[in-house]
Amino acid sequence: MRVAILTAILGNFDTPVDPVTQRLPEGVTEIAFHRYTDDDFPPITGLTPRLQYRIPKLFGWQMFPGYDVYIWLDGACTFQREDCVEWFLQQLGDKDMVLFRHPNRRNMRQEVAHIEDKLAINHPYLVPRYKNGLHKEQLAECLSNPEFKDRVLYASTLFVYRNTPKVQGALKAWWYHQSRYYSCDQIALPYVLWEHHIDVHRIDVNHYKLGYVSLVSHHREPPTAPVE
């Protein structure tokens, strides 16, 4: 098995911190780390860095091909122990993906309401990210399917996935929602996973409280934990 750890820092937004060198778990022949930066993924005309970084986030399996399992880390976090990959592979087991439950909100409706509340008071963290985003319209599309139940919200900062056609299809659908509505990427994630029958191992602990992942401060903002 070959494992890739991917992250991206575009527009010099975050402080680059490499993950601790990982030991090889049994059955793993390679662990590769790749960070996309402005050097190897230069700014695309018309895209903000926040939208552009979502391309390797969702399509790392195309851009850095040949791996069986991918671990995505947003630029705001990194691995701080040598057994992180081993632990996450244990969590993955025979599932399609590993995701963390959002630590503060329970479902998509609550996330949209949270964004609306913060935009109404000109919150300095959310306004530059989500002002005029179509998060309400995105939620309405997901909830238009009467079979879907809005019962969970995931933190999209870190996730693990198998490189299979089914998972690839879900990631492509996730990109549709992000490019169509240009909003908080985690809003549509529960719907996309449900729609594509992705078997998720959900971890109900805050990912920053496990001791495996540490937060990296932003260059341009106070070092508060991000929403996503």
C-alpha positions as CSV (number, residue, x, y, z in Angstrom):
1,M,0.0,0.0,0.0
2,R,1.2,3.5,-0.9
3,V,0.0,6.5,1.1
4,A,0.2,10.2,0.3
5,I,-0.2,13.1,2.7
6,L,-1.3,16.2,0.8
7,T,-1.7,19.8,1.8
8,A,-1.6,23.2,0.1
9,I,-0.6,26.8,1.0
10,L,-1.4,29.2,-1.8
11,G,-0.9,32.9,-1.6
12,N,1.5,32.5,1.4
13,F,-1.6,32.3,3.6
14,D,-0.3,29.8,6.2
15,T,3.0,29.1,7.8
16,P,4.5,25.9,6.2
17,V,5.1,23.3,8.9
18,D,6.1,19.8,7.6
19,P,4.5,16.9,9.3
20,V,6.7,14.8,11.6
21,T,8.4,12.1,9.6
22,Q,6.1,9.0,9.6
23,R,7.1,5.5,10.4
24,L,6.0,2.8,7.9
25,P,3.1,0.8,9.3
26,E,3.0,-2.9,8.4
27,G,1.8,-3.4,4.8
28,V,2.7,0.2,3.8
29,T,5.6,0.5,1.3
30,E,5.7,4.3,0.9
31,I,4.5,7.4,2.6
32,A,4.9,10.5,0.5
33,F,4.3,14.1,1.5
34,H,3.5,16.9,-1.0
35,R,2.6,20.5,-0.3
36,Y,1.1,22.5,-3.2
37,T,2.4,26.1,-3.2
38,D,2.5,29.0,-5.6
39,D,5.7,27.6,-7.0
40,D,4.3,24.3,-8.4
41,F,0.6,25.4,-8.6
42,P,0.8,29.1,-9.5
43,P,-2.2,31.4,-9.3
44,I,-4.8,30.7,-11.9
45,T,-6.3,33.8,-13.5
46,G,-9.8,34.5,-12.0
47,L,-9.5,32.1,-9.0
48,T,-9.0,33.2,-5.5
49,P,-6.4,31.2,-3.5
50,R,-9.3,29.8,-1.4
51,L,-11.0,28.3,-4.4
52,Q,-7.8,27.2,-6.1
53,Y,-6.5,25.3,-3.0
54,R,-9.7,23.2,-3.1
55,I,-8.5,21.7,-6.4
56,P,-5.7,19.6,-4.9
57,K,-7.9,19.1,-1.8
58,L,-10.5,17.3,-4.0
59,F,-8.4,16.1,-6.9
60,G,-5.1,15.2,-5.3
61,W,-5.6,11.7,-6.6
62,Q,-5.3,13.1,-10.1
63,M,-2.6,15.7,-9.5
64,F,-0.4,13.3,-7.4
65,P,-1.5,10.0,-8.8
66,G,-0.6,6.4,-8.0
67,Y,-1.4,6.1,-4.3
68,D,-3.9,3.8,-2.6
69,V,-4.8,6.1,0.3
70,Y,-4.7,9.9,0.5
71,I,-4.6,12.0,3.7
72,W,-5.6,15.6,3.3
73,L,-4.4,18.3,5.7
74,D,-5.5,21.9,5.4
75,G,-2.6,24.3,5.5
76,A,-3.7,25.3,9.0
77,C,-2.7,22.0,10.5
78,T,0.0,19.4,10.5
79,F,0.9,16.0,12.0
80,Q,2.9,16.1,15.2
81,R,3.6,12.4,15.9
82,E,5.4,9.7,13.9
83,D,2.5,7.3,14.2
84,C,-0.2,9.5,12.7
85,V,-0.5,7.7,9.4
86,E,-0.5,4.4,11.2
87,W,-3.3,5.6,13.5
88,F,-5.4,7.0,10.6
89,L,-5.0,3.8,8.6
90,Q,-6.3,1.9,11.6
91,Q,-9.3,4.2,11.7
92,L,-9.9,3.7,8.0
93,G,-10.0,-0.1,8.2
94,D,-12.1,-1.3,5.3
95,K,-14.1,2.0,5.1
96,D,-14.0,4.4,2.2
97,M,-13.2,7.5,4.2
98,V,-12.3,8.8,7.6
99,L,-13.9,12.1,8.8
100,F,-14.2,14.0,12.0
101,R,-17.6,15.2,13.2
102,H,-17.7,19.0,13.4
103,P,-16.8,20.0,17.0
104,N,-19.4,22.8,17.3
105,R,-22.4,22.2,15.0
106,R,-24.5,19.1,14.4
107,N,-25.8,19.5,10.9
108,M,-25.8,21.5,7.7
109,R,-28.7,23.7,8.8
110,Q,-26.8,24.8,11.9
111,E,-23.7,25.6,9.8
112,V,-25.6,27.8,7.4
113,A,-27.3,29.6,10.3
114,H,-23.9,30.1,11.9
115,I,-22.5,31.7,8.8
116,E,-25.6,33.9,8.4
117,D,-25.3,35.1,12.1
118,K,-21.6,35.9,11.7
119,L,-22.1,37.7,8.4
120,A,-24.8,39.9,10.0
121,I,-22.3,41.2,12.6
122,N,-19.4,41.5,10.1
123,H,-17.3,38.9,11.7
124,P,-13.7,39.5,10.6
125,Y,-12.9,35.8,10.0
126,L,-16.1,34.8,8.1
127,V,-16.8,37.9,6.0
128,P,-13.7,37.7,3.8
129,R,-14.6,34.0,3.2
130,Y,-18.3,33.8,2.8
131,K,-19.8,37.2,2.0
132,N,-22.3,36.8,-0.8
133,G,-21.6,33.1,-0.9
134,L,-24.6,31.0,-2.0
135,H,-24.7,28.8,1.2
136,K,-28.4,29.1,1.6
137,E,-29.0,28.0,-2.0
138,Q,-26.6,25.2,-1.6
139,L,-28.4,23.9,1.5
140,A,-31.7,24.2,-0.3
141,E,-30.4,22.0,-3.2
142,C,-29.3,19.3,-0.8
143,L,-32.5,19.4,1.2
144,S,-34.6,19.2,-1.9
145,N,-34.0,15.4,-1.9
146,P,-36.7,14.1,0.5
147,E,-34.8,10.9,1.2
148,F,-31.8,12.8,2.6
149,K,-31.7,13.5,6.4
150,D,-29.6,16.4,7.7
151,R,-28.2,14.7,10.7
152,V,-24.4,15.3,10.7
153,L,-21.8,17.9,9.9
154,Y,-18.1,17.0,9.3
155,A,-15.0,19.1,9.8
156,S,-13.3,19.2,6.4
157,T,-9.9,20.3,7.7
158,L,-8.5,16.7,7.6
159,F,-9.8,13.6,6.0
160,V,-8.6,10.3,4.7
161,Y,-9.9,8.5,1.6
162,R,-9.3,5.5,-0.6
163,N,-8.4,6.0,-4.2
164,T,-11.4,4.2,-5.7
165,P,-13.8,5.2,-8.5
166,K,-16.7,5.6,-6.0
167,V,-14.7,8.0,-3.8
168,Q,-13.4,9.9,-6.8
169,G,-17.0,10.4,-7.9
170,A,-18.0,11.8,-4.6
171,L,-15.0,14.2,-4.6
172,K,-16.0,15.4,-8.1
173,A,-19.5,16.0,-6.8
174,W,-18.1,17.9,-3.9
175,W,-16.3,20.1,-6.3
176,Y,-19.5,20.8,-8.2
177,H,-21.0,22.2,-5.0
178,Q,-18.0,24.3,-4.1
179,S,-17.6,25.8,-7.6
180,R,-21.4,26.3,-8.1
181,Y,-22.1,27.9,-4.8
182,Y,-18.7,29.1,-3.7
183,S,-19.4,28.7,0.0
184,C,-18.2,26.8,3.0
185,D,-16.9,23.5,1.7
186,Q,-18.2,21.4,4.6
187,I,-21.9,22.4,4.1
188,A,-22.6,20.0,1.2
189,L,-20.2,17.2,2.3
190,P,-22.7,15.1,4.2
191,Y,-25.1,15.2,1.3
192,V,-22.4,14.3,-1.2
193,L,-21.2,11.3,0.9
194,W,-24.8,10.1,1.3
195,E,-25.6,10.5,-2.4
196,H,-22.6,8.5,-3.4
197,H,-23.0,5.8,-0.8
198,I,-19.6,6.5,0.8
199,D,-18.9,4.3,3.8
200,V,-17.5,6.7,6.4
201,H,-15.8,6.0,9.7
202,R,-16.8,9.1,11.7
203,I,-14.6,10.1,14.6
204,D,-16.6,12.1,17.2
205,V,-13.6,13.7,18.9
206,N,-12.3,17.2,18.1
207,H,-9.3,16.5,15.8
208,Y,-7.1,19.0,17.6
209,K,-7.7,17.2,21.0
210,L,-6.4,13.8,20.0
211,G,-2.7,14.7,20.1
212,Y,-2.0,13.7,16.5
213,V,-2.8,17.0,14.8
214,S,-1.6,20.5,15.7
215,L,-2.9,23.9,14.6
216,V,-0.6,26.2,12.5
217,S,-1.3,29.9,12.9
218,H,-2.3,32.0,9.8
219,H,0.1,34.7,8.6
220,R,-2.7,37.2,8.1
221,E,-5.0,36.6,11.0
222,P,-5.0,35.9,14.7
223,P,-4.2,32.3,15.6
224,T,-7.7,31.2,16.3
225,A,-9.0,27.8,15.1
226,P,-10.6,28.0,11.7
227,V,-14.3,27.2,11.1
228,E,-13.6,24.6,8.4
